[in-house]
Amino acid sequence: MDHLIGAGHDYTAPHHHISFVRAAGRRLRRNYVWIFAIQAIAYYGKIAIHPTSAATLAEYSDRAAVGPIPGWIVLMTGFAYYFGWLTLALGTMWLDQRQHDAKGDKVAMG
């Protein structure tokens, strides 16, 4: 009967093998990086060409304005958003590589 108690212990007190941040970074790299890349290209491309091609950087910035928020703030917020996700993805990739290369492990990351 004691062996049954030990077997169920993983369900009552789970031990996660990686942190939440590393798991989020892996999911970001595997699933969401392409979605974010397409969204960013489409958004910045739309601003550049609609309704006509933007001739100057000032015109490009003006088109990005949202209500009373100036376009340069909107653009900088967008860059910060995507840079934050990129930092998380690359940072967790670096941590995974460092941990597994240092040990000499050939562990699947999935």
Backbone hydrogen bonds in HBPLUS format (Angstrom, degrees):
<---DONOR---> <-ACCEPTOR-->    atom                        ^
c    i                          cat <-CA-CA->   ^        H-A-AA   ^      H-
h    n   atom  resd res      DA  || num        DHA   H-A  angle D-A-AA Bond
n    s   type  num  typ     dist DA aas  dist angle  dist       angle   num
A0004-LEU N   A0001-MET O   3.14 MM   3  5.42 139.6  2.31 103.7 114.4     1
A0006-GLY N   A0002-ASP O   3.33 MM   4  6.65 158.4  2.38 149.5 153.8     2
A0007-ALA N   A0003-HIS O   3.26 MM   4  6.34 148.3  2.37 134.2 142.1     3
A0008-GLY N   A0004-LEU O   3.31 MM   4  6.47 149.4  2.41 142.3 148.1     4
A0009-HIS N   A0006-GLY O   3.28 MM   3  5.18 150.6  2.37  96.7 105.3     5
A0011-TYR N   A0008-GLY O   3.02 MM   3  5.45 140.3  2.18 108.3 119.2     6
A0012-THR N   A0008-GLY O   3.26 MM   4  6.63 147.4  2.37 148.3 157.6     7
A0013-ALA N   A0009-HIS O   2.91 MM   4  5.83 156.4  1.97 153.6 158.6     8
A0023-ALA N   A0019-SER O   3.02 MM   4  6.26 160.7  2.05 150.4 156.1     9
A0024-ALA N   A0020-PHE O   2.88 MM   4  6.07 155.0  1.94 146.9 153.9    10
A0025-GLY N   A0021-VAL O   2.89 MM   4  6.11 154.3  1.96 146.1 153.4    11
A0026-ARG N   A0022-ARG O   2.94 MM   4  6.18 157.1  1.99 149.9 155.2    12
A0027-ARG N   A0023-ALA O   3.02 MM   4  6.23 163.7  2.04 148.0 152.5    13
A0028-LEU N   A0024-ALA O   2.86 MM   4  6.00 155.8  1.92 147.0 154.3    14
A0029-ARG N   A0025-GLY O   2.95 MM   4  6.16 161.4  1.99 147.5 151.8    15
A0030-ARG N   A0026-ARG O   2.94 MM   4  6.11 160.1  1.98 151.8 157.3    16
A0031-ASN N   A0027-ARG O   2.86 MM   4  5.72 163.6  1.88 151.3 155.7    17
A0033-VAL N   A0028-LEU O   2.88 MM   5  5.77 132.3  2.11 178.4 164.7    18
A0036-PHE N   A0032-TYR O   2.91 MM   4  6.11 171.0  1.92 163.6 165.0    19
A0037-ALA N   A0033-VAL O   2.96 MM   4  6.07 154.0  2.02 141.5 149.2    20
A0038-ILE N   A0034-TRP O   3.03 MM   4  6.16 163.2  2.06 147.3 150.9    21
A0039-GLN N   A0035-ILE O   2.98 MM   4  6.20 161.5  2.02 151.0 156.5    22
A0040-ALA N   A0036-PHE O   2.93 MM   4  6.08 162.6  1.97 151.0 155.3    23
A0041-ILE N   A0037-ALA O   3.02 MM   4  6.17 169.1  2.03 151.5 154.6    24
A0042-ALA N   A0038-ILE O   2.93 MM   4  6.00 162.7  1.96 148.4 153.8    25
A0043-TYR N   A0039-GLN O   2.91 MM   4  6.02 162.5  1.94 149.8 154.6    26
A0044-TYR N   A0040-ALA O   2.98 MM   4  6.08 173.7  1.99 157.9 158.4    27
A0045-GLY N   A0041-ILE O   2.86 MM   4  5.72 146.7  1.97 139.8 150.1    28
A0046-LYS N   A0042-ALA O   2.86 MM   4  5.89 150.6  1.95 141.6 149.3    29
A0047-ILE N   A0043-TYR O   3.10 MM   4  6.40 158.4  2.15 150.9 155.9    30
A0048-ALA N   A0044-TYR O   3.16 MM   4  6.27 148.9  2.26 135.1 143.4    31
A0049-ILE N   A0045-GLY O   3.09 MM   4  6.31 143.7  2.23 148.7 156.7    32
A0050-HIS N   A0046-LYS O   3.03 MM   4  5.65 144.8  2.16 151.3 154.9    33
A0054-ALA N   A0048-ALA O   2.82 MM   6  5.31 148.9  1.91 158.5 160.1    34
A0060-TYR N   A0056-THR O   3.11 MM   4  6.39 156.4  2.17 143.7 150.2    35
A0061-SER N   A0057-LEU O   2.90 MM   4  6.11 158.0  1.94 147.5 153.2    36
A0062-ASP N   A0058-ALA O   2.89 MM   4  6.10 155.7  1.95 145.7 152.5    37
A0063-ARG N   A0059-GLU O   3.07 MM   4  6.29 150.4  2.16 146.3 153.0    38
A0064-ALA N   A0061-SER O   3.13 MM   3  5.31 139.0  2.31 101.2 112.5    39
A0065-ALA N   A0062-ASP O   3.29 MM   3  5.57 162.1  2.32 107.4 112.8    40
A0066-VAL N   A0069-ILE O   3.14 MM   3  5.28 147.4  2.25 144.4 152.3    41
A0069-ILE N   A0066-VAL O   2.98 MM   3  5.28 156.3  2.04 135.9 132.9    42
A0073-ILE N   A0070-PRO O   3.15 MM   3  5.59 130.6  2.40 107.1 118.8    43
A0074-VAL N   A0070-PRO O   3.25 MM   4  6.64 158.3  2.30 149.1 155.3    44
A0075-LEU N   A0071-GLY O   2.87 MM   4  6.09 165.8  1.89 157.1 160.5    45
A0076-MET N   A0072-TRP O   2.98 MM   4  6.02 159.8  2.02 139.2 145.1    46
A0077-THR N   A0073-ILE O   2.89 MM   4  5.99 154.0  1.96 146.2 153.5    47
A0078-GLY N   A0074-VAL O   2.99 MM   4  6.21 155.3  2.05 145.9 152.7    48
A0079-PHE N   A0075-LEU O   2.92 MM   4  6.22 158.9  1.96 150.8 156.3    49
A0080-ALA N   A0076-MET O   2.91 MM   4  6.09 160.3  1.95 145.8 151.4    50
A0081-TYR N   A0077-THR O   2.90 MM   4  6.08 154.5  1.97 147.0 154.1    51
A0082-TYR N   A0078-GLY O   3.06 MM   4  6.32 171.6  2.07 155.9 156.2    52
A0083-PHE N   A0079-PHE O   2.84 MM   4  5.90 156.1  1.89 149.7 157.5    53
A0084-GLY N   A0080-ALA O   2.88 MM   4  5.97 149.4  1.97 143.4 150.8    54
A0085-TRP N   A0081-TYR O   3.23 MM   4  6.60 157.5  2.29 148.0 152.9    55
A0086-LEU N   A0082-TYR O   2.95 MM   4  6.14 157.4  2.00 146.8 153.7    56
A0087-THR N   A0083-PHE O   2.84 MM   4  5.99 153.4  1.91 145.7 152.8    57
A0088-LEU N   A0084-GLY O   3.03 MM   4  6.29 156.9  2.09 146.0 151.7    58
A0089-ALA N   A0085-TRP O   2.95 MM   4  6.19 164.8  1.98 150.9 154.9    59
A0090-LEU N   A0086-LEU O   2.93 MM   4  6.08 172.9  1.94 154.7 156.7    60
A0091-GLY N   A0087-THR O   2.80 MM   4  5.68 153.7  1.87 143.1 151.8    61
A0092-THR N   A0088-LEU O   3.03 MM   4  6.04 166.2  2.05 147.9 151.1    62
A0093-MET N   A0089-ALA O   3.09 MM   4  6.17 146.4  2.21 137.4 147.2    63
A0094-TRP N   A0090-LEU O   2.91 MM   4  6.07 156.9  1.97 145.5 151.3    64
A0095-LEU N   A0091-GLY O   2.99 MM   4  6.28 156.7  2.05 144.4 150.8    65
A0096-ASP N   A0092-THR O   2.93 MM   4  6.09 159.6  1.97 145.0 150.1    66
A0097-GLN N   A0093-MET O   2.93 MM   4  6.15 165.4  1.95 152.3 156.3    67
A0098-ARG N   A0094-TRP O   2.87 MM   4  5.99 160.9  1.91 150.0 155.8    68
A0099-GLN N   A0095-LEU O   2.94 MM   4  6.04 160.6  1.97 148.4 153.4    69
A0100-HIS N   A0096-ASP O   3.04 MM   4  6.15 169.0  2.05 152.1 155.1    70
A0101-ASP N   A0097-GLN O   2.84 MM   4  5.69 156.3  1.89 146.9 154.1    71
A0102-ALA N   A0098-ARG O   3.11 MM   4  5.86 152.7  2.18 135.0 142.1    72
A0104-GLY N   A0100-HIS O   3.13 MM   4  6.03 124.7  2.45 129.4 142.9    73
A0105-ASP N   A0100-HIS O   3.04 MM   5  5.17 126.1  2.34 151.9 159.8    74
